[in-house]
Amino acid sequence: MMSLRSRFMTWATRWYLARASKKGFDLSKMALLPDSALLPLKRDGLDPVPALGEFRDREPVTKLPIPFGVNVWLVTGYEEAKTVLADAKRYSNDFANLVGQHGASESHSPGGLGFADPPDHTRLRKILTPEFTMRRLSRLTPGIKAIIDKQLDEMAAVDGPVDLAEHFALPIPSLVICELLGVPYHDRDEFQRLSMARFDLFGGATASLGAISESLAYLTEVVRKQRVEPGDGLLGMIIKDHGDQVSDLELAGLADGVLTGGFETTASMLAVGALVLLQDRDTFKLVHDDDTAIHGFVEEVLRYLTVVQVAFPRFAREDTEVGGIQISKGDVVIVSLSGANRDPALGEGMEKVDPHRAPTTHLAFGYGVHRCIGAELARMELRAAYPALLRRFPNMRLATDDLTFRKVSIVYGLDALPVLLT
């Protein structure tokens, strides 16, 4: 019989690796998991459920009722969240904490930075960082504009309602990542197919790991081709600069990490951020009319929406303390980014969108050594896409008020966003 810890690890693998499909990954079907344990993954429309804020105000570090004999702590306070996220010495992100006991092979690991600890994390991040400087990313500006314009042209050709999620939010980040990685044009249809399938994972841990394996196998083949003829994209530049210092599997893992971190998250932000604009005509007009308004709007909507609701799970390496609460070695710590970003510690009126608010030091991209390395690329996409959409379709409006949001998901989003363009 599976041990309590093994049962928890099975649940944790599903909980963290599974991404919402169009119908959402319904964790409420897992009979052993009490509804209250799903609190950090639930929302009421665009807002975290009120109970999350009540937890934060009462107990910014609280124990979740997980029935597997393992202590799981939920952190909702802003300062407490920063403390945990910044401390790579006391907390581990290693993927083996989730699946090591189930015999997952190295090829099943999603790779990248989020599931790695120093010194491996430090070495890999040092390799990636030069490719995510604004100087390097600026080469993508014309490509991003062309991708957005192409999607807007295709939308304009559609008769009747258009689904912004399908025709705008999903293709843009997928194709931008193609540009970033240097995926050849003849491979981009396959890359997009895998991008979509990568996050259509609602068959449990086995299906999740299988989809990761397919993605890594494809990306490993892309890496092998780049070894022979390195291009000017991220993969080609890393190969030129580091050669055999980075293995094919490591490089494929880094590429998969870029896909994991930059596709679904940006797609969700594009869709849900567009909804914010459609529901507030004053902000719609502001972003439409004022070129300078987009920077403030993007920072505020990143904070307010926090589509990545929780950070990578942390595993305590030693006995420690957070917010006056004792955390024991081996305990699991889940940081609610959506809860922390609504904390009054950030300022007044955090429950509302204020496009005129001075940018806050929000945690939408995380914090510390595991802060999202692609944050600036995401900002570039959002800053380019929102104004282009509004200026191309200034009379755009919702085609229905009956919108379906993901019920329980790590990355929050909409099933669809139908709009009328004229």
Buried (B, 14 or more C-beta within 10 A) or exposed (E): EEEEEEBBBBBBBBBBBBBBBBEBBBBBEBEEBBEEBBBBBBBEEBBBBEEBBEBBEEBBBBEBEBEBEBBBBBBBBBEBBBBBBBBBEBBBBBBBBBBEBBEBEEBBBBBBBBBBBBEEBBEBBEBBEEBBEEEBBEEBEEBBEEBBEEBBEEBEEEEEBBBBBBBBBBBBBBBBBBBBBBBBEEBBEEBBEBBBEBBBBBBBBEBBBEBBBEBBEBBBEBBEBBBEEBBEBBBBBBBEEEEEEBEBBBBBBBBBBBBBBBBBBBBBBBBBBBBBBBBBEEBBBBBBEEEEBBEBBBBBBBBBBBBBBBBBBBBBBEEBEBBEBEBEEBBBBBBBBBBBBBBEBBEEEBEEBBBEBEEBEBBBBBBBBBBBBBBBBBBBBBBBBBBBBBEBBEEBEBBEEEEEBBBBBBBBBBBBBBBBBE
